[in-house]
Amino acid sequence: MKLFFEEHVKFLVSYIPGHTCIEVAEEFSKKYFPVTPKQIHAFKCNRKLKSGTMRGSPKGKSKLFTTEIREFIFANNKGNSLAKITALVNDKFGTKFTERQLKTFRENNRLASGLTGRFEKGSVPPNKGKKGWHAPGCEKGWFRQGNEPWNKCPVGSEVTDSSGYLRVKVAEPNVWEFKHKMVWEKHHGKVPPGHVITFLDGNKTNFELSNLCLISTAENAVLNFTQLRCASSELMETGIAIAKLKLKVAAIKREKENVKDE
């Protein structure tokens, strides 16, 4: 159905330059019949007309805030927080603007409140003279001195971690050690730096001394990367030997490359 006739088209073609779709729609609606800015926009697109104005609301105008509200915000913005200016606007004009809307308005119009959020020199902080303030009555839920939480584990407790290893609590307040490491160190002394204890049969609950083997972290990495780990002690020992051999070969290759570079 045809919306605009010849008289309407002549008016629109002459009025569109220099005016936004909102302004054109308002003027056309006064002169002829109600139209929306979207209908004006469609007319412009179909006839490839340009208004020459910037996108959005005209300078000095706003779809959301009237001229009176804008002037009030400009006049009262300085020295007031976002919450305060929002409350002032809503109280005066009976509106229900949100802080987010006022924040956007401020940013679009480059308005600054002048507030830094810092205490000014000579100001008194609200908690001055109040040491360890707390809400009245909350002390009922405090731990009394000497009380211990119900789930505290005594020294000697054993727990299984998320990786399946058994840990033993060896000291307070919260010192834990791997059980397989403790068993090995009891017979051989401290684990040397750069080494770990592994289970030959892959069973993390078998703490027999014969099932615990000291290997280097490099050997451990090779075992994991090349998938040489298995559930058989004999095959695992073979896998460790292969890992040692791979590391030895890699070391020899590096030495030869260093000699060539020299």
N, C-alpha and C positions, 0 to 999 in steps of 0.2 A: 504493500500500500504506500502511495506517495505521501511523504510527510510535508515537504516544503514545495510551495508553488513559486511561480516566477517572482512575485513581489517579495516573498520571503528570501529567496536566493539572492536577489539584488541587495537586500538589507544585510544579509550575512556576509556576502563577499566584501561589502564596503566597511562593515563594522569589525570583522575578525582581526585585521591587521592592528597590532598594538594592544590587543585585549586577550585575556585568558578565556578558556572554555567556560569557566564559572561566570565571568563577567558577561560574556556573550549570552549565555543561557538566561541570566537574570534580566538582561535588557530585552531579549527577544520575548521572554515570558510576559514582561510588562506590556510590550507593544502588540503582541499577537495572541499566543496561547502557550501554556506551560510546556517547557522542554527541559531535559536534563543536560548537564555538562557532557555526559557520555554521548548523547545524540549529536551534540555540536561537534564533539571530537570525531565521530564517525563521518559527519558531513565534511569536515576539513580533510580527513584522510581520503575520502572518495574523490574530492576535487583537487587534492594535492595543494591545499592552502596552508600557509604558515602565518602564525600570528606575530612571530618575532619576539615573543616574550619568553622569559625563563620559565622552566618547569616549576610547578608548585604554586603556592599562593602568591599573589602580588606582593611586592615589597610594602611592608607596613600593614599588611592584612593577615589574617589567620582564619582558617576554617573552624578552629576550636575556640579561640579566645577573641572576644569582641574588643573593639578599640578601647572601650572604657576599662576592661580588665587588663589589657596590655599596659595601658598608662599607669594603672594602679601597681602592677608588678614592677615596672621600671622605677616607680617612685619609692617603693618600699623594699626593693630587693637588697639594697646595701645593708649589711650588718645583721641580716636574718638568715637562719639556717633554712634548709629545704623544707623541713617539717613545719617550721614557723610560718614561712611565706605561703605554704599550701593551706595551712589553717586560716591565715588572714584572708586569703582570697575566698575560700569557701564560706567563711563567716560573713564577709561583707556582701557577697553576691548570691549567697544561697546555693552555690554550686557543689558538685561532688568530684572535683578534680583530684587525681592521685598525685603522689609525690613524683612518680615516674613521668607524668605528663608535664609537671612543672620543671622537672630536671631537663627534659627534652627542650622545653621552651627556653630555658636559660642557655643551654648549649647552642641552640640555633641562633639566638640573639647575642651570644657572647657576653652574657651577664655573669659577673662574679660577685659573690656575697661579701668578699673581703675578709671572711673568716678563715683563719689558718688552722684551727683545730688545736692550737697550742695554748698553754697557760700564758697569759700576759704577765709582764714583769710586775711583781708586787701582788699578784692575785693569790688567794688562799685556796689550796686544793681541798675538796670536800671531805677527804679522809684524814685531814691533819689531826693529829692527836689520838687517832683511833688505831690501836695496834691489834692486829689479828682479828679484825672485825668478822663476825659471822651472824647469820640469821638466828634470831632467838629460837631455842628449842632444837636446833640441829645437833647440838652436842650429845643428844641422846643416842645418836647413831655412831658416835666416835668409838674407836678402839681404846680401851683403858690401858694405861701403861702396864706392860708385862703380858698383855693378852696376845695370843697367837691365833692366826686364822685357822679355821677348821680343817682346811685342806693342806696344811703345812706338812711336808715330808720330813721325818727324822733322818739323821745320818744313818746310812746303811740301806736306805730305801732303794728299790730297783724299779725303773720304768723303761718301757720300750718306746723309742722315739719314732717319728714318722717314717724313717728309713729302715726300721726293723732292727736297729741296734739296741742292745741293752745297756742302760746307763745306771751307775751307782752313785748315790749321794755320799761324798767323802768328807764334807765339811760344811759348816755354816758360813755365811747365810744361804748360799745357793751354789755350792761347788759340786760339779758332777764329773765323773770319768767314765769312759767306755770300759765295760767289764772285761772284754777280751784283751784290751790293752793292759789292764791291771793284772790279769792272770799271766800274761807273757812277761811283764816287767818284774813280777814276783820271782821269776826263775832266771831271767837274763839281764835285769837292770833296765835303766831308762831306754826308751826307744830313741835311737839316734836321730838328729835333725834330718829332714828330707826323706824319712822312711815312715811306713805305715804297717799295721798288722792286718793280714788278710786271712780269711777262712778257706782252707784248702778244699773242703767239700761243699763250699757255698752255703752251709747251714750256719746262720748267725746266732744260733742258740747252742752250738756245740763248742764248749770252751775247753775241750781236751787240749793239753799242751801240744800234742802231736798234730793237731788240726790247725794250729796257729803258726803262721809263717811271716817272717820279716822280709819285706820287699821295699825297694825304693819307690818314690812317688813317680819317677819316670817309668819304671817297670809296671806300676799300677796303671798308668795312663795307656801304655801299649796294650796291656791285657784288656782294658775296657774298649779301646778303639778298634782293636783287631778281633774282638769277640772270642778271646782265647779262654775265657772263664768257663768252667763247667762244674757239674755236681760230683765229679769223681776226683778223689785226692791224687791218684796217680796221673790222670790226664792234666790236672791243674799244675802239678809239678813240672810236667812236660811243657805246658803253656808258659810257665815262668821262665824255663830254660830258653824257650824260643824268644821270649821278650828280651832276655838278657843278650841273646845273640843279635837280635835286630838292633838293639842299642849300640852294641859293639861295632857292627858293620857301619852304622850311621856315623859313629865317631871316627872310624878309619877314613871314610869318604870325606869328612870335613877336614881331616888332617891333610889329605892329599890335595884338596882344593886350596887350602891355605898355602901349601908349598908351591903350587903353580902360580898363585897370585904374587908370591915373593919373587 
